[in-house]
Amino acid sequence: HEEYMRSAFEVYAFDYLVKPFRTERALSTLKLIRGRLTAQSAPAETPKPVSSNASGRMMLKHRDGLSFLNFAEILLVQREDRTSVIYTSGGGRFVTGDALSEIEARLPEEMFFRTHKSYIVNLNRIDSISPYGRWTYIVKLQETDRDALITHERFEELQKRFS
């Protein structure tokens, strides 16, 4: 039921499927869960360095058609109402019905980081991180006035990744 969606994400649910849902969406969620479970059970490995010259693109379906976005130009992916919005350098804004978890699965994990249930940021575009309350931080990004939130747990994981 849609009324439980907010409370589900407050306890860091992987995803929330509302009937009727697409089979591809359920499979994407299962893939994400399997990936996280595998990562938790695998021995810790040295994190990959963040590439400053990442190549590759993704195809994005949105209300105006299709766009091909360069990974390096994506600054931020944010959940807004019932849509996901991708902000790119140069002021680009692309609205899609894809779930954040679906987009996250298509982005290179060495370049993008899920900071919060509603945000994915490009690690190469982080300018600064500052405290915002007791357990939350604000992520300032280059080339945009958009900010992202990062939880304390995700902040600690980000610190480990860069140490």
FENFENLIN-V397535 format. One record per run of one state. SS is the DSSP state (helix for helix, strand for strand, loop for the rest). FROM is the first residue (numbers start at 1). TO is the last residue. If there is no record, write none. Layout:
SS_FROM_TO / SS_FROM_TO
This chain:
loop_1_1 / helix_2_10 / loop_11_22 / helix_23_41 / loop_42_56 / strand_57_62 / loop_63_64 / strand_65_70 / helix_71_73 / strand_74_80 / loop_81_82 / strand_83_88 / helix_89_91 / strand_92_96 / loop_97_99 / helix_100_106 / loop_107_111 / strand_112_116 / loop_117_118 / strand_119_122 / helix_123_125 / strand_126_131 / loop_132_135 / strand_136_141 / loop_142_146 / strand_147_151 / helix_152_162 / loop_163_163
